Amino acid sequence: MRDVTYPPIIVTAKIAFKALGQNIQMSGTEHVPREGGVLLAYNHVGYVDFIYGGLAANPSGRLVRFMAKRELFDHRYVGPLMRSLHHIEVDRGDGVASFHRAVDFLKNGEAVGIFPEATISRSMELKEFKNGAVRIAAAAGVPVVPVIMWGTQRMMTKGHPRDFSRGKTISLSVGEPLHPTGEDPTAETAALRARMSQMLDEAVRAYPTDEQPPGSWWVPASMGGSAPTPEEAAQLDSAELRERLRKRNQQRKKQQDGK
């Protein structure tokens, strides 16, 4: 697969990280194989997770093809960029095509990135996982490597203003690979989530205390932060969905009235 855009994008991103004075901490990157198909499963806490997630595979010389929602590919400017990076379009209403495309990529030796939660977690804890990750890995016969990112939510996430001030720590923890067989996707998904939940707990506790004082809004309530509880987050997500549907129906009505 020819990559013209990806290498300069990585260079530009690293220059930006340096300009922002960020402390990028990575551990376990040796778990990403240097060749062959591999599915990287990430937690999802912020809008910039795509930018930082690829760093987990960078020491192994891999470029990660992320599975991303169709809306990004439909965007006038972002869409062409996503396609040039060979990311994988996901239609939430019909995921069959993206499933098979991801499997094809993996069978061809690519590194594919997936967010099993599908959407950003407002609680900063792991949401329920879709079973697509283990099903895709099993179908392609490749390992799933869990990755936990922490600190990205401080820059840009749901319900909070953007903050690109200098000096933030961004951590990426890469875990040992799992090898789904597809025999019991529900159980294998639960095992992946349990592994990543443990890794998340470790990442939060290892984060610099001077950057993460008690009560921080980006820390789970169960760990001393003031982020919404999973139940409160679910209510906020439902309210957001209702508002999105209301605006969509309103726009549709305007279009119909204008005919």
Secondary structure, DSSP 4 states (H G I P E B T S, - for coil): ---SSHHHHHHHHHHHHHHTT-EEEEE-GGGS-SSS-EEEEE---STTHHHHHGGGGGGGT--EEEEEEHHHHHSTTHHHHHHHTT-EEE-TT--HHHHHHHHHHHHTT-EEEE-TT-S--SSSS--PPPTHHHHHHHHHT--EEEEEEESGGGTS-TTS-----S--EEEEEEPPPB---SS-HHHHHHHHHHHHHHHHHHHHHHS-GGGS-TT-TTS-GGGT--SPPHHHHHHHHHHHHHHHHHHHHHHHHHHHHT-
